[in-house]
Amino acid sequence: MARQQTISNKLVWTVLAWILGATIFFPILWTVLTSFKTEAQAISIPPVMFDFDWTFENYETVQERSNYSRHFWNSVVISVGSTLLGLLIAVPAAWAMAFVPGKRTKDVLMWMLSTKMMPAVGVMIPIYLMVQSAGLLDSKTALVIIMMLVNLPIIIWMLYTYFKEIPGDILEAARMDGASLKNEIIYVLTPMAVPGIASTMLLNVILAWNEAFWTLNLTAAKAAPLTAFIASYSSPEGLFYAKLSAASTMAIAPILIMGWFSQKQLVRGLTFGAVK
């Protein structure tokens, strides 16, 4: 009886998980399908799901109108650059909080996390003025720094939870063998925390890739990533849904493919963070 109850519970949770997954995936599927429709079919009522004349015209128009490769490269530089810069700061910070905690360590962690609750628009004007005075408007350098600062609390929190799982005795043994602080972090701690660092990197790349607020407000053309590439298909004349869907599909495809192949590592990292 108990076994049947367990099987029944697993079945219910499995069905609910599939329903939730399908609900989340449906907007992506609809966007992809819309990208292959004409503008008339994209706004037709009632909407058509599969029964339409498939066309690649929207993708051809997007390629002719915009420099996709430049936007793509900007997204890669901004997301990867902000991730690597964030790790350079977050690894030592997480090490200190995990292995040399102070009386206020937990307070500092909570304060860092609380900064994520502040609306970005609340600090838009001062940051814009600072970037402008530094001559970094519409530059990848400014976006790399800002994306790093925006996601730094999450990076530190995730690395902190991973480092807490590593026995401190191992690091103490390295010190007794004469390892310096630098060698302790680089040659002892980092190799043991590779899974955590990898999942943290993946999450930060995804967050930076999808960031739209700062990229739309601090770039114009030269440093515009794929989020700005999508926004360019919203004009005063109206929304061109089919072309907008094609641009969106081209923008999200790289990160979706990366997420698909690295989903196990990413879920593992997010689970560790959720548990702690």
C-alpha positions in Angstrom: 0.0 0.0 0.0 2.8 2.4 0.9 4.6 1.5 -2.3 1.5 2.3 -4.4 1.2 5.6 -2.6 4.8 6.4 -3.3 4.4 5.5 -7.0 1.2 7.6 -7.2 2.9 10.6 -5.6 5.8 10.3 -8.1 3.4 10.1 -11.0 1.5 13.2 -9.8 4.8 15.2 -9.4 6.0 14.0 -12.8 2.8 15.2 -14.5 3.0 18.5 -12.7 6.6 19.0 -13.7 5.8 18.3 -17.4 2.9 20.7 -17.3 5.1 23.4 -15.7 7.9 22.7 -18.2 5.5 22.9 -21.2 4.0 26.2 -19.8 7.5 27.7 -19.6 8.6 26.4 -23.0 5.4 27.4 -24.9 6.3 31.1 -25.3 9.7 30.1 -26.8 8.0 27.7 -29.1 5.5 30.3 -30.2 8.3 32.8 -30.9 10.1 30.3 -33.1 7.0 29.4 -35.0 6.0 33.1 -35.5 9.5 33.8 -36.9 8.5 31.6 -39.9 5.2 33.3 -40.6 4.3 36.3 -42.7 3.4 39.5 -40.8 -0.3 38.9 -41.7 -0.2 35.4 -40.3 1.7 36.5 -37.2 -1.3 38.8 -36.2 -4.1 36.7 -37.6 -7.2 36.0 -35.4 -7.7 33.2 -34.6 -4.0 32.5 -34.4 -2.5 29.6 -36.4 -0.1 27.2 -34.7 1.3 24.9 -37.5 -1.0 25.3 -40.4 0.7 28.2 -42.2 3.0 28.9 -45.2 6.5 28.6 -43.7 9.0 31.2 -44.9 12.5 32.3 -44.2 11.8 35.9 -45.4 12.0 37.3 -41.9 15.4 35.9 -41.3 16.7 37.2 -44.6 15.3 40.7 -43.8 16.9 40.6 -40.3 20.2 39.7 -41.8 20.0 42.4 -44.5 18.9 45.1 -42.0 21.2 44.4 -39.1 24.7 43.2 -38.5 23.9 40.1 -36.4 27.6 39.0 -36.1 28.6 42.3 -34.5 25.8 42.2 -31.9 26.6 38.5 -31.2 30.2 39.3 -30.7 29.3 42.2 -28.3 27.1 39.8 -26.3 30.0 37.2 -26.1 32.5 39.9 -24.9 30.2 41.4 -22.4 28.9 38.2 -20.8 32.2 36.3 -20.8 34.2 39.4 -19.8 32.0 40.3 -16.9 32.0 36.6 -15.7 35.8 36.4 -15.7 36.2 39.7 -14.0 33.6 38.8 -11.4 35.4 35.5 -10.6 38.7 37.4 -10.0 36.9 39.3 -7.3 34.5 36.7 -6.1 36.9 33.8 -5.5 39.0 35.6 -2.9 36.0 37.2 -1.3 34.1 33.8 -1.0 37.3 32.2 0.3 37.6 34.8 3.0 34.0 34.5 4.1 34.0 30.7 4.0 37.3 29.9 5.7 38.1 33.1 7.7 34.6 34.3 8.7 34.2 37.3 11.0 31.5 38.4 13.3 29.7 40.3 10.5 30.2 37.8 7.7 26.6 36.8 7.5 25.5 40.4 7.7 27.8 41.3 4.8 26.4 38.3 2.7 22.8 39.4 3.4 23.7 43.1 2.6 25.2 42.0 -0.8 22.1 39.9 -1.5 19.8 42.8 -0.6 21.4 45.0 -3.3 19.7 42.7 -5.9 16.3 43.8 -4.5 16.9 47.4 -5.5 15.3 48.5 -8.8 17.9 49.2 -11.4 16.1 52.4 -12.4 16.8 53.8 -9.0 20.5 54.1 -9.7 20.2 54.7 -13.4 21.0 58.5 -13.4 24.1 58.4 -11.2 25.6 55.4 -13.1 24.8 57.0 -16.4 26.5 60.3 -15.4 29.6 58.4 -14.1 29.8 56.4 -17.3 29.4 59.6 -19.4 32.0 61.5 -17.4 34.4 58.6 -17.9 33.9 58.7 -21.7 32.6 55.1 -21.7 29.1 55.5 -23.1 28.4 52.9 -25.8 31.4 50.9 -24.9 31.8 47.2 -24.1 34.2 48.2 -21.2 31.4 50.0 -19.3 28.9 47.1 -19.8 31.5 44.5 -18.7 32.1 46.4 -15.4 28.4 47.1 -14.8 27.3 43.5 -15.6 30.1 42.3 -13.2 28.9 44.5 -10.4 25.2 43.6 -11.0 25.8 39.9 -10.8 28.7 39.9 -8.2 26.5 39.2 -5.2 25.1 36.1 -6.9 28.6 34.9 -7.9 29.9 35.4 -4.3 26.9 33.6 -2.8 27.2 30.6 -5.1 31.0 30.3 -4.6 30.5 30.7 -0.8 28.1 27.8 -0.6 30.5 25.6 -2.6 33.5 26.6 -0.6 31.7 25.8 2.6 31.4 22.1 1.4 35.2 21.8 1.2 36.9 20.6 4.4 39.0 23.3 6.0 41.5 20.7 7.1 42.7 20.3 3.5 43.6 24.0 3.3 45.2 23.9 6.7 47.4 21.0 5.6 48.4 23.0 2.5 49.5 25.8 4.8 51.5 23.5 7.0 53.3 22.3 3.9 54.3 25.9 3.2 51.7 26.9 0.6 51.2 30.7 0.3 47.8 32.2 0.3 48.0 32.6 -3.5 49.0 29.0 -4.0 46.4 27.8 -1.6 43.6 29.5 -3.6 45.0 28.7 -7.1 46.3 25.2 -6.6 44.3 23.7 -3.8 40.9 25.4 -3.5 40.1 26.2 -7.1 40.7 22.6 -8.5 38.5 21.2 -5.7 35.7 23.7 -6.5 35.8 23.3 -10.3 32.1 22.1 -10.5 30.9 25.0 -8.4 33.0 27.6 -10.3 31.8 26.1 -13.7 28.1 26.3 -12.7 28.6 29.8 -11.4 30.2 30.9 -14.6 27.3 29.4 -16.7 24.7 31.2 -14.6 26.5 34.5 -14.8 26.9 34.2 -18.6 23.2 33.6 -18.9 22.3 36.5 -16.7 24.6 38.9 -18.5 23.5 37.6 -21.9 19.8 38.3 -21.1 20.4 41.7 -19.4 18.4 44.4 -21.3 18.0 47.4 -19.0 21.6 48.5 -18.9 22.4 47.5 -22.4 19.5 49.5 -23.8 20.3 52.6 -21.7 24.1 52.7 -22.0 24.6 51.7 -25.7 23.6 53.1 -29.0 25.2 51.1 -31.9 28.9 50.3 -31.4 28.6 48.2 -28.2 25.0 47.1 -28.6 24.5 43.4 -27.8 21.8 41.0 -28.9 19.2 42.5 -26.4 19.5 45.8 -28.3 19.4 43.9 -31.5 15.9 42.6 -30.6 14.7 46.0 -29.4 15.6 47.6 -32.7 12.6 45.8 -34.2 10.2 47.8 -32.1 9.6 51.1 -33.9 7.1 54.1 -33.7 5.4 52.6 -36.8 4.4 49.5 -34.7 5.6 46.1 -33.9 6.6 43.7 -36.8 5.9 40.5 -34.9 7.3 38.1 -37.4 10.6 40.0 -37.8 10.7 40.6 -34.1 10.3 36.9 -33.5 13.0 36.1 -36.0 15.4 38.5 -34.2 14.5 37.1 -30.9 15.1 33.5 -32.1 18.5 34.4 -33.4 19.4 36.1 -30.1 18.3 33.4 -27.7 19.4 30.4 -29.8 23.1 30.5 -28.8 22.3 30.7 -25.0 19.6 28.0 -25.3 22.0 25.7 -27.0 24.7 26.3 -24.4 22.1 25.9 -21.6 20.9 22.6 -23.1 24.3 21.0 -23.2 25.3 22.3 -19.7 21.9 21.9 -18.0 23.1 19.2 -15.5 26.0 21.3 -14.3 23.8 24.4 -14.1 21.0 22.7 -12.1 23.6 21.3 -9.8 25.0 24.7 -9.1 21.5 26.2 -8.6 20.6 23.4 -6.3 23.6 24.0 -4.0 22.7 27.6 -3.8 19.1 26.9 -3.0 19.9 24.4 -0.3 22.2 26.8 1.6 
